[in-house]
């Protein structure tokens, strides 16, 4: 999860919304959190992105049946 760690360590202005979305979607469930981060990392890598945004989090959520 190196890409996600680097993306979350950046100082992007959209980061608080992304973190709030992650918390809302997973509800503190570590299994869901891990699955979501794996998918976020995949989306970042495929699209050549370096910042986790709310759109990236929502794209990751939409590929799994979580947080509906």
C-alpha positions as CSV (number, residue, x, y, z in Angstrom):
1,X,0.0,0.0,0.0
2,X,2.9,2.3,-0.7
3,X,1.0,4.4,-3.2
4,X,-1.9,5.0,-0.9
5,X,0.5,5.9,1.9
6,X,2.3,8.5,-0.2
7,X,-1.0,9.9,-1.6
8,X,-2.4,10.2,1.9
9,X,0.8,11.9,3.2
10,X,0.5,14.7,0.6
11,X,-1.0,18.1,1.4
12,X,-3.8,18.1,-1.1
13,X,-6.7,20.3,-0.4
14,X,-9.2,17.5,-1.2
15,X,-7.6,15.1,1.3
16,X,-10.1,15.8,4.2
17,X,-13.0,15.0,2.0
18,X,-11.3,11.8,0.8
19,X,-10.6,10.7,4.4
20,X,-14.2,11.5,5.4
21,X,-15.4,9.3,2.5
22,X,-13.2,6.5,3.5
23,X,-14.4,6.7,7.1
24,X,-18.0,6.9,6.0
25,X,-17.8,3.9,3.6
26,X,-15.9,1.6,5.9
27,X,-17.5,2.5,9.2
28,X,-14.3,1.4,11.0
29,X,-14.4,-2.1,9.6
30,X,-10.7,-3.0,9.1
31,X,-11.5,-5.7,6.5
32,X,-13.4,-3.2,4.4
33,X,-10.7,-0.6,4.9
34,X,-8.1,-3.0,3.6
35,X,-10.2,-3.9,0.6
36,X,-10.9,-0.3,-0.2
37,X,-7.2,0.7,0.1
38,X,-6.2,-2.1,-2.2
39,X,-8.7,-0.9,-4.8
40,X,-7.7,2.8,-4.3
41,X,-4.1,1.8,-4.9
42,X,-5.1,0.0,-8.1
43,X,-7.0,3.0,-9.4
44,X,-4.2,5.4,-8.6
45,X,-1.7,3.1,-10.4
46,X,-3.8,2.5,-13.5
47,X,-4.7,6.2,-13.9
48,X,-1.2,7.5,-13.0
49,X,-2.5,9.6,-10.1
50,X,-0.6,10.6,-7.0
51,X,-3.4,12.1,-4.9
52,X,-6.3,10.3,-3.3
53,X,-9.5,12.4,-4.0
54,X,-13.1,11.8,-3.1
55,X,-13.6,10.7,-6.8
56,X,-11.0,8.0,-6.4
57,X,-12.5,6.8,-3.2
58,X,-16.0,6.7,-4.8
59,X,-14.6,4.8,-7.8
60,X,-13.0,2.3,-5.5
61,X,-16.3,1.9,-3.6
62,X,-18.3,1.4,-6.8
63,X,-16.2,-1.6,-7.8
64,X,-17.1,-3.4,-4.5
65,X,-20.4,-4.0,-2.9
66,X,-19.6,-1.9,0.2
67,X,-21.1,1.2,1.6
68,X,-24.2,1.1,-0.5
